[in-house]
Structures are given as C-alpha cells and as structure tokens.
Amino acid sequence: MFEKPWNIAAYGLTAALLVTGIVLRTNVTALIAVLVFLFWDIAYLSSKTSMRGRSIDAALQQTQNIREHISYFLAFYGVLFAVLFTQPSERQAQFLQICNDAGIPMTLLVLPFLFALIPLLFFPIQPGRDDGREASSALKALVSLSAFFQKVSIFLFAHVVLRILFTLTR
C-alpha cells in the first residue's frame, strides 16, 4: 500500500475535508480528517514493508525533520497567542466572539498547539533490531506518531484559520 501513490488520494481527501468544513461551517470534517490520518498511520505502523528501503539513519533523520518543522510551528503559534494575550480585554473578547461566530470552540484553538508538543517529547528508544540493519518497532512507531501529530496539528490549525477567515469575509 505504501509503495503505490495512494498518498495522492490522501492529500486529495484532506483538501476536500478542509474545503468542506469551511463551506459547511462544521468541525466534523476536522474529526474525520484526524481519523483518516490515524487510520493511515496505523496501517503504516502495522505494515511489515513500510520501512523497506529506509535505513535506520534515514528514519531518525525524518523524525528529526518532523520535530524541527513542528518546533517552527509551535513558535509561530506561540507568537499568535502572545499577540492575543497582550491585547486589551475588549480586543480579546472580540477575537473570541469571532471564533464563536465561526463555530470554533476554545478547545479547537488549543488542540493544534497541544498536538504539536507531543512529537517534541523525547523518549529513548532502540533504533535498530539486534542485527543493527533493520529498524526496530520503536523507531517505526516514532516515525509514525511524529508524522501523525504533525499532520493533525497543521490540519487543525489550517481548519481553524480558514473557518475564521471565511467568517470574517461574509
């Protein structure tokens, strides 16, 4: 499954869910997207051939790249919160009202930030099996979970921002 270009369908479905959520003004599509990401990554995690062609060093580098990219996202998100919290209370209330009008609950504003934190946690693992040539299940799980949380946090952030912008333009 992971050798063929099925990821094109996953990207198409993700874009369709993002657009549908905006047009229909619903958060259900965000939940569906999270479930799609979860099922994709569980399938990857449980596939015996998913790490074929990837060295231990390449898998570790991919995980490091995910962590690096998500740390940029966290910094950006932190600046957005800092700007919001330094505004006068009436501007904060106005922002929260815009979110309410867009159908965005406070938890959905915070979830991308929380999901982005998880891949940055460090749990020591054994990267290879005993022979040192094949990636361990722990490394495979690390790659999958890091990618999952990156996808979820970015998708939810895009969903929230686009819903707010769509509401402001109406």
Stockholm file with secondary structure:
# STOCKHOLM 1.0

chainA/1-170         MFEKPWNIAAYGLTAALLVTGIVLRTNVTALIAVLVFLFWDIAYLSSKTSMRGRSIDAALQQTQNIREHISYFLAFYGVLFAVLFTQPSERQAQFLQICNDAGIPMTLLVLPFLFALIPLLFFPIQPGRDDGREASSALKALVSLSAFFQKVSIFLFAHVVLRILFTLTR
#=GR chainA/1-170 SS CTTTTHHHHHHHHHHHHHHHHHHHTCSHHHHHHHHHHHHHHHHHHHCTTTTTTCCHHHHHHHHHHHHHHHHHHHHHHHHHHHHHHTSCHHHHHHHHHHHHHHTCCHHHHHHHHHHHHGGGSCCCCCCBCTTSSSBCHHHHHHHHHHHHHHHHHHHHHHHHHHHHHHHHTC
#=GC SS_cons         CTTTTHHHHHHHHHHHHHHHHHHHTCSHHHHHHHHHHHHHHHHHHHCTTTTTTCCHHHHHHHHHHHHHHHHHHHHHHHHHHHHHHTSCHHHHHHHHHHHHHHTCCHHHHHHHHHHHHGGGSCCCCCCBCTTSSSBCHHHHHHHHHHHHHHHHHHHHHHHHHHHHHHHHTC
//
